[in-house]
Amino acid sequence: MLLIKNGSVFGEPGTPDVLIKDGAVAQISDNIQKSDGMTVVDAAGLIVAPGLVDMHVHFRDPGFEYKEDIYTGAAAAAAGGVTTCACMPNTLPAADNAEVVGYIVDKARNAQITVLPYGAVTIGQNGRELTDFAALKAAGAIGLSDDGNSIQNAAVARRAMLLAREHDLLIVSHCEDADLAQNHGVNEGRVSTELGLPGRPAAAEEIMVARDAALARDTGARVHIAHVSTVGAVEIIRRAKDDGVRISAETCPQYFTLTDEEILSKGALARVNPPLRTGIDVEAIIKGLADGTIDAIATDHAPHSAEEKSRPLPDALSGMIGLETSLGLALTFLYHTGRLSLEAIIRLMSISPARILGLGERAICIGAAADIVIFDTDEEWTVDPARFKSKARNTPFEGMKLRGRVKYTVSRGKQVFF
């Protein structure tokens, strides 16, 4: 048994104690007495909230375990207060069949947190032939995505949405027009001009967001737009929601904290897909989070080796890790700046992504699964990748001072970070 005492429990008045037994919340009341064999966590001055749900991570397992694996990814998640992750299917082989999805499900049983796999929409994520959606769902896929390989053919995307609706599966769409995006590593604008590099235009994202919003309206499918980064994409999603389209969206901490200027000092560590944008885009992302246009904050946790990120910018692989900094960044840049309430941040990082994934209501209440994060909203700390649980170190946030830190994480009733 685990007893959490004296904390400010999300959704409860005062500072009640929380008793956890057999992986679930057994009691919430004042002054619960300790008994033999009980572990006690003193959460005085801390927030006790539902564990975070990150609906967009890359754990690289199978095939790229030198970057990350399910167990190290889960440990990094636990250190960031995340108790449930959904893994993208761009593994080797791709998670485009029941065998690979089953491998991930089986290995994840021994992970510190809950790890759920996405299945690929198309075979080999090649954008042409649809996978067996029914088999993927039966094997444990939480949803479908071709992730970085955005489906370019609208007819294929439409067939996928129709079939996904039939099987009640969410499609997560990485929205970029490949002909416009190419493999350019920086936003098209002043910074790309200064570097003398071709840029990745905002239109590459916005064209595909508009297309997928139209297809979602046409098919009635549930479509989730990944890592929104531009002012235009936010507006397209806002209009689609106003029209009743079954569309949801996420963004990542890098898109509400950094601009493409970061490339000038951090180089490839700040290279992500879609790229970091402008200050105008950052402001639009924050407004989208505040008004409900953007439903979730995810990390797109993308581990790479030091060699892969040390290449010249045009040749370096895209992506940054984010599980161990996401809550700190959200608290620092959104809560402590007065842009979002603490309740809104918990909704964006726990309650809403769980709802989108069909995982049920996230709450600390009697009978609920004991997935809990306990954090200090005010503790200041400096990002030091050398202390990360992840295998990877590719973050542009190294050396940044953040305000707000995870102190304990409880997954399925067990302390997995403290």
C-alpha positions as CSV (number, residue, x, y, z in Angstrom):
1,M,0.0,0.0,0.0
2,L,1.0,3.6,-0.7
3,L,-0.2,6.6,1.3
4,I,0.2,10.1,-0.1
5,K,-0.2,12.7,2.6
6,N,-0.8,16.5,2.8
7,G,-0.8,17.2,-1.0
8,S,-3.1,19.4,-3.0
9,V,-5.1,16.8,-4.8
10,F,-6.4,17.8,-8.2
11,G,-10.2,18.0,-8.1
12,E,-10.4,17.8,-4.3
13,P,-10.7,20.7,-1.7
14,G,-8.1,21.1,0.9
15,T,-5.2,18.7,1.3
16,P,-6.6,15.2,1.8
17,D,-4.6,12.0,2.0
18,V,-4.8,9.5,-0.8
19,L,-4.5,5.7,0.0
20,I,-3.5,3.4,-2.8
21,K,-4.1,-0.3,-2.6
22,D,-3.8,-3.0,-5.3
23,G,-3.0,-0.5,-8.0
24,A,-6.1,1.7,-7.4
25,V,-7.2,4.6,-5.3
26,A,-8.8,3.1,-2.2
27,Q,-9.5,6.1,0.0
28,I,-9.4,9.9,-0.1
29,S,-9.9,11.6,3.2
30,D,-8.1,13.7,5.9
31,N,-5.7,12.1,8.3
32,I,-5.5,8.6,7.0
33,Q,-3.4,6.7,9.5
34,K,-0.3,4.8,8.5
35,S,-0.2,1.0,9.0
36,D,2.5,-1.6,8.9
37,G,4.0,-2.2,5.5
38,M,2.7,1.0,4.1
39,T,4.9,3.4,2.1
40,V,4.3,7.1,2.9
41,V,4.9,10.0,0.6
42,D,4.8,13.4,2.2
43,A,3.4,15.7,-0.6
44,A,3.1,18.9,1.6
45,G,3.3,21.9,-0.7
46,L,3.0,19.7,-3.8
47,I,0.4,19.1,-6.5
48,V,-1.1,15.6,-6.7
49,A,-2.5,15.1,-10.2
50,P,-3.5,12.4,-12.6
51,G,-0.4,10.9,-14.4
52,L,0.4,12.6,-17.7
53,V,-0.5,10.9,-20.9
54,D,1.9,11.5,-23.9
55,M,0.1,10.5,-27.0
56,H,3.1,10.9,-29.3
57,V,6.5,9.3,-28.6
58,H,9.2,7.3,-30.4
59,F,10.7,4.5,-28.3
60,R,12.6,3.1,-31.4
61,D,11.9,-0.5,-30.4
62,P,12.2,-2.8,-32.3
63,G,15.1,-2.0,-34.6
64,F,16.7,1.2,-33.3
65,E,17.4,0.3,-29.7
66,Y,20.7,2.1,-29.8
67,K,18.7,5.3,-29.6
68,E,16.0,4.2,-27.1
69,D,14.1,1.1,-26.1
70,I,10.8,0.5,-24.4
71,Y,12.3,0.3,-21.0
72,T,14.6,3.3,-21.2
73,G,11.8,5.3,-22.8
74,A,9.4,4.3,-20.0
75,A,12.0,5.3,-17.4
76,A,12.3,8.7,-19.1
77,A,8.6,9.0,-19.1
78,A,8.3,8.2,-15.4
79,A,10.9,10.9,-14.7
80,G,8.7,13.4,-16.5
81,G,5.5,12.4,-14.7
82,V,4.2,10.5,-17.7
83,T,2.3,7.3,-16.8
84,T,1.0,6.4,-20.3
85,C,2.7,6.8,-23.6
86,A,1.6,6.0,-27.2
87,C,4.5,4.9,-29.5
88,M,4.7,5.7,-33.1
89,P,5.1,2.8,-35.6
90,N,8.2,3.9,-37.4
91,T,10.3,1.0,-36.0
92,L,12.3,-1.6,-37.9
93,P,10.3,-3.5,-39.0
94,A,7.5,-1.0,-39.0
95,A,4.5,-1.7,-36.7
96,D,2.4,-2.5,-39.8
97,N,1.4,-6.0,-38.7
98,A,0.0,-7.9,-35.7
99,E,3.4,-9.5,-35.0
100,V,5.3,-6.3,-34.4
101,V,2.4,-4.7,-32.5
102,G,2.2,-7.8,-30.4
103,Y,6.0,-7.7,-29.7
104,I,5.6,-4.1,-28.4
105,V,2.6,-5.0,-26.3
106,D,4.4,-8.0,-24.8
107,K,7.6,-6.2,-24.0
108,A,5.7,-3.3,-22.5
109,R,4.1,-5.5,-19.9
110,N,7.4,-5.2,-17.9
111,A,7.8,-1.5,-18.4
112,Q,7.6,1.0,-15.5
113,I,4.6,2.8,-17.1
114,T,1.8,1.9,-19.6
115,V,3.2,1.8,-23.2
116,L,0.7,1.6,-26.0
117,P,1.6,1.1,-29.7
118,Y,0.1,2.7,-32.8
119,G,-0.2,0.6,-35.9
120,A,0.8,1.9,-39.3
121,V,-1.9,3.1,-41.7
122,T,-0.1,1.7,-44.7
123,I,2.3,-1.2,-45.3
124,G,5.8,-0.1,-44.6
125,Q,4.4,3.4,-44.1
126,N,4.8,3.8,-47.8
127,G,1.4,5.6,-48.3
128,R,0.1,3.1,-50.8
129,E,-1.4,-0.2,-49.5
130,L,-3.5,-0.1,-46.3
131,T,-2.6,-2.4,-43.4
132,D,-5.0,-4.9,-41.8
133,F,-6.8,-2.5,-39.4
134,A,-8.8,-5.2,-37.7
135,A,-5.7,-7.3,-37.0
136,L,-3.7,-4.3,-35.7
137,K,-6.6,-3.4,-33.3
138,A,-6.9,-7.0,-32.1
139,A,-3.2,-7.1,-31.4
140,G,-3.4,-4.0,-29.2
141,A,-2.9,-1.0,-31.5
142,I,-4.4,2.1,-29.8
143,G,-4.7,3.9,-33.1
144,L,-3.2,4.3,-36.5
145,S,-0.5,6.6,-38.0
146,D,2.1,6.7,-40.7
147,D,3.8,9.4,-38.6
148,G,6.6,11.2,-40.4
149,N,5.6,9.6,-43.7
150,S,2.5,11.7,-44.3
151,I,0.1,10.0,-46.7
152,Q,0.4,12.1,-49.8
153,N,-2.3,10.4,-51.9
154,A,-5.7,11.9,-50.9
155,A,-7.6,8.8,-52.2
156,V,-5.5,6.5,-50.0
157,A,-6.0,8.8,-47.0
158,R,-9.7,8.9,-47.6
159,R,-9.9,5.1,-47.8
160,A,-8.0,4.8,-44.6
161,M,-10.4,7.2,-42.8
162,L,-13.4,5.3,-44.0
163,L,-11.9,2.0,-42.8
164,A,-10.8,3.5,-39.5
165,R,-14.3,4.8,-38.9
166,E,-15.6,1.3,-39.5
167,H,-13.2,-0.1,-36.9
168,D,-13.5,2.9,-34.5
169,L,-9.8,3.6,-34.7
170,L,-8.2,7.1,-34.4
171,I,-5.9,8.2,-37.2
172,V,-3.0,10.4,-36.1
173,S,-1.9,12.5,-39.1
174,H,1.6,14.0,-39.6
175,C,0.6,16.9,-41.9
176,E,3.2,17.9,-44.4
177,D,3.2,18.1,-48.2
178,A,6.3,16.1,-49.2
179,D,7.0,18.1,-52.3
180,L,7.0,21.4,-50.4
181,A,8.7,20.1,-47.3
182,Q,11.4,18.1,-49.0
183,N,14.0,17.3,-46.3
184,H,14.6,20.9,-45.4
185,G,15.7,21.3,-41.8
186,V,14.6,24.9,-41.1
187,N,11.5,27.0,-41.4
188,E,11.3,29.1,-44.6
189,G,12.0,32.7,-43.6
190,R,14.6,35.1,-42.4
191,V,16.7,32.4,-40.6
192,S,16.8,30.0,-43.6
193,T,17.9,33.0,-45.8
194,E,20.6,34.0,-43.3
195,L,21.9,30.4,-43.3
196,G,21.7,30.1,-47.1
197,L,19.5,27.0,-46.8
198,P,16.2,26.1,-48.5
199,G,13.4,26.4,-46.1
200,R,10.4,24.3,-45.1
201,P,7.3,26.6,-45.7
202,A,4.4,26.8,-43.4
203,A,2.2,26.0,-46.3
204,A,3.6,22.5,-46.4
205,E,1.8,21.8,-43.1
206,E,-1.3,23.9,-43.7
207,I,-2.2,22.4,-47.0
208,M,-2.3,18.9,-45.5
209,V,-4.1,20.0,-42.4
210,A,-6.8,21.5,-44.6
211,R,-6.9,18.3,-46.7
212,D,-7.2,16.0,-43.7
213,A,-9.8,18.3,-42.1
214,A,-11.9,18.1,-45.3
215,L,-11.5,14.3,-45.5
216,A,-12.5,14.0,-41.8
217,R,-15.6,16.0,-42.6
218,D,-16.3,13.8,-45.6
219,T,-15.8,10.5,-43.9
220,G,-16.9,11.1,-40.4
221,A,-13.6,9.6,-39.1
222,R,-11.8,10.6,-35.9
223,V,-8.7,12.4,-37.0
224,H,-6.0,13.8,-34.8
225,I,-3.5,16.3,-36.1
226,A,0.0,15.8,-34.8
227,H,2.5,18.5,-33.6
228,V,0.7,21.6,-34.9
229,S,3.2,24.4,-35.5
230,T,1.8,27.3,-37.6
231,V,-0.8,30.0,-37.2
232,G,-2.5,28.9,-40.3
233,A,-2.9,25.3,-39.1
234,V,-4.4,26.5,-35.8
235,E,-7.0,28.5,-37.7
236,I,-7.9,25.6,-40.0
237,I,-8.4,23.3,-37.1
238,R,-10.5,26.0,-35.3
239,R,-12.8,26.4,-38.2
240,A,-13.1,22.6,-38.6
241,K,-14.1,22.2,-35.0
242,D,-16.7,25.0,-35.3
243,D,-18.1,23.1,-38.2
244,G,-18.5,19.9,-36.1
245,V,-15.7,17.9,-37.7
246,R,-14.4,15.1,-35.5
247,I,-10.9,16.5,-35.4
248,S,-8.5,17.0,-32.5
249,A,-5.0,18.3,-32.4
250,E,-1.8,18.4,-30.3
251,T,1.3,20.6,-30.2
252,C,4.7,20.1,-28.5
253,P,6.6,22.2,-26.0
254,Q,9.1,23.3,-28.6
255,Y,6.3,25.0,-30.6
256,F,5.2,27.2,-27.7
257,T,8.7,27.9,-26.3
258,L,11.2,28.2,-29.2
259,T,11.4,29.9,-32.6
260,D,13.5,29.2,-35.6
261,E,16.1,31.6,-34.2
262,E,17.2,28.7,-32.0
263,I,18.7,27.0,-35.0
264,L,21.3,29.8,-35.1
265,S,22.7,28.9,-31.7
266,K,21.8,25.2,-31.3
267,G,22.1,23.9,-34.8
268,A,20.8,20.4,-35.4
269,L,19.7,20.0,-31.8
270,A,16.9,22.4,-32.8
271,R,16.1,20.6,-36.0
272,V,12.6,19.0,-35.8
273,N,9.8,18.1,-38.2
274,P,7.8,20.3,-38.7
275,P,10.5,22.9,-38.0
276,L,10.5,25.5,-35.3
277,R,8.5,28.5,-36.6
278,T,8.3,32.3,-35.9
279,G,7.2,34.2,-32.9
280,I,3.9,34.9,-34.5
281,D,3.3,31.1,-34.8
282,V,4.4,30.6,-31.2
283,E,1.8,33.1,-30.1
284,A,-0.9,31.4,-32.2
285,I,0.0,28.0,-30.6
286,I,-0.4,29.4,-27.1
287,K,-3.8,31.0,-28.0
288,G,-4.9,27.7,-29.5
289,L,-4.0,25.9,-26.3
290,A,-5.9,28.5,-24.3
291,D,-9.1,28.5,-26.3
292,G,-9.3,24.7,-26.8
293,T,-8.5,24.6,-30.5
294,I,-5.4,22.5,-29.6
295,D,-6.5,19.6,-27.3
296,A,-3.2,18.2,-26.1
297,I,0.4,18.7,-25.4
298,A,2.6,15.8,-26.5
299,T,6.3,15.6,-26.8
300,D,7.1,13.8,-30.1
301,H,10.0,12.4,-28.0
302,A,12.5,11.5,-30.7
303,P,15.8,10.1,-29.5
304,H,18.8,10.1,-31.8
305,S,22.5,9.2,-31.2
306,A,25.1,11.9,-30.7
307,E,26.5,11.2,-34.2
308,E,23.2,11.5,-35.9
309,K,22.7,15.0,-34.4
310,S,26.3,16.2,-34.8
311,R,26.1,16.1,-38.6
312,P,25.8,19.4,-40.6
313,L,22.2,20.8,-40.3
314,P,21.1,19.7,-43.8
315,D,22.2,16.1,-43.1
316,A,21.3,15.7,-39.4
317,L,18.2,13.7,-38.4
318,S,15.2,15.6,-37.2
319,G,13.8,15.3,-33.7
320,M,14.4,16.1,-30.0
321,I,13.7,14.3,-26.8
322,G,11.1,15.7,-24.5
323,L,9.7,13.4,-21.9
324,E,11.8,14.7,-19.0
325,T,11.3,18.4,-19.7
326,S,7.7,18.6,-20.9
327,L,5.9,19.4,-17.6
328,G,8.7,21.8,-16.6
329,L,8.4,23.7,-19.9
330,A,4.6,23.9,-19.7
331,L,4.7,25.2,-16.1
332,T,7.5,27.7,-16.9
333,F,6.2,29.1,-20.2
334,L,2.4,28.7,-19.8
335,Y,1.5,28.6,-16.1
336,H,4.0,30.9,-14.6
337,T,3.5,33.4,-17.4
338,G,-0.2,33.5,-16.6
339,R,-1.2,32.2,-20.1
340,L,-2.8,29.0,-18.8
341,S,-4.2,27.8,-15.4
342,L,-2.8,24.7,-13.7
343,E,-6.1,23.0,-14.4
344,A,-5.7,23.7,-18.1
345,I,-2.2,22.3,-18.2
346,I,-3.4,19.1,-16.5
347,R,-6.3,18.9,-18.9
348,L,-3.9,19.3,-21.9
349,M,-1.3,16.8,-20.6
350,S,-3.5,14.2,-19.0
351,I,-7.3,14.3,-19.2
352,S,-7.7,15.3,-22.9
353,P,-5.1,13.0,-24.5
354,A,-6.6,10.1,-22.5
355,R,-10.0,11.0,-23.8
356,I,-8.8,11.2,-27.4
357,L,-7.1,7.8,-27.1
358,G,-10.2,6.3,-25.5
359,L,-8.6,5.5,-22.2
360,G,-11.4,6.7,-20.1
361,E,-11.6,9.5,-17.6
362,R,-8.4,10.5,-15.8
363,A,-9.1,11.5,-12.2
364,I,-8.0,10.8,-8.7
365,C,-11.1,9.3,-7.3
366,I,-11.9,6.1,-5.4
367,G,-11.6,3.1,-7.6
368,A,-9.5,4.9,-10.3
369,A,-6.3,3.4,-11.4
370,A,-3.4,4.8,-9.4
371,D,-1.5,6.7,-12.2
372,I,-0.4,9.8,-10.4
373,V,2.2,12.6,-10.8
374,I,3.3,14.7,-7.8
375,F,5.1,17.9,-8.6
376,D,6.3,21.2,-7.3
377,T,5.0,24.1,-9.3
378,D,7.8,26.4,-8.1
379,E,11.0,24.4,-7.8
380,E,13.7,25.8,-10.1
381,W,16.1,23.5,-11.9
382,T,18.5,23.5,-14.8
383,V,18.1,21.0,-17.7
384,D,21.1,18.7,-17.6
385,P,20.8,15.9,-20.2
386,A,23.6,13.9,-18.6
387,R,21.1,13.2,-15.8
388,F,18.3,12.0,-18.1
389,K,16.9,8.4,-17.9
390,S,16.7,8.4,-21.7
391,K,19.5,6.9,-23.7
392,A,19.5,10.0,-25.9
393,R,20.7,13.6,-25.1
394,N,19.4,15.5,-28.1
395,T,17.7,18.5,-26.5
396,P,18.1,22.2,-27.3
397,F,16.9,22.9,-23.8
398,E,20.2,22.0,-22.1
399,G,21.2,24.6,-19.6
400,M,17.8,26.3,-19.5
401,K,16.4,27.1,-16.1
402,L,12.9,25.8,-15.6
403,R,10.4,26.5,-12.8
404,G,8.3,23.4,-11.9
405,R,9.6,19.9,-11.3
406,V,8.3,16.3,-11.0
407,K,9.0,14.9,-7.6
408,Y,7.2,11.5,-7.6
409,T,5.5,9.4,-10.3
410,V,3.1,6.5,-9.4
411,S,2.2,4.0,-12.1
412,R,-0.4,1.3,-11.5
413,G,0.0,1.9,-7.8
414,K,3.8,1.7,-7.7
415,Q,6.4,4.4,-7.2
416,V,8.4,4.5,-10.5
417,F,10.1,7.8,-9.9
418,F,11.1,9.5,-6.7
